[in-house]
Amino acid sequence: MLTRPVQQDPLLTFKYRIEIRGIEAGAFSEVSGLQVEIETHDYREGGVNEVIYKLAGPARYPSNLILKRGVIDATLLWDWQQEIVEGRVTRRSGSVILMDSAGVERRRWNFRDAYPVRWHGPDLRAATAEVAIETLELAHNGLTAQRT
């Protein structure tokens, strides 16, 4: 008897949270920059003319993590940014956590040795009733993924 694998629906991207040093850093409306690339190097073997081999090189993280959220009263991330402005570079590790529709953690991307490199405040316009959005960009030294 032929058995079929259980169909799994893809996880939706609208439920996630950010932790920095194990502390929830707030609700964000958007996270981008979860990216890793493996550099490749061409290798020509002497006497073999029909193929150029692609050898794997080091991993690199070409994009910073970009976190966007509505402005809130908590100042944890602003204070961290200000430490960098004042010359005290404090690297922190954290996680981007994706949850299923029931709020159960399903996937986690851990970033290490991150620090803020850009903060962008909200555009303030009296003629609109939009949510005030701030953006924090984090440089980091690596990503790992884990399924729960």
SULPE-V737896 format. One record per residue. SS is DSSP state (alpha for helix, beta for strand, coil for the rest). Layout:
ss
SS
SS
This chain:
ss
coil
coil
coil
coil
coil
coil
coil
coil
coil
coil
coil
coil
coil
coil
coil
beta
beta
beta
beta
beta
coil
coil
beta
beta
coil
coil
coil
coil
coil
beta
beta
beta
coil
coil
coil
coil
beta
beta
beta
beta
beta
beta
beta
coil
coil
coil
coil
coil
coil
coil
coil
coil
beta
beta
beta
beta
beta
beta
beta
beta
coil
coil
coil
coil
beta
beta
beta
beta
beta
beta
coil
coil
coil
coil
coil
alpha
alpha
alpha
alpha
alpha
alpha
alpha
alpha
alpha
alpha
coil
coil
coil
coil
coil
coil
beta
beta
beta
beta
beta
beta
beta
beta
coil
coil
coil
coil
coil
beta
beta
beta
beta
beta
beta
beta
beta
beta
beta
beta
beta
beta
beta
beta
beta
coil
coil
coil
coil
coil
coil
coil
coil
coil
coil
coil
coil
beta
beta
beta
beta
beta
beta
beta
coil
coil
coil
beta
beta
beta
beta
beta
coil
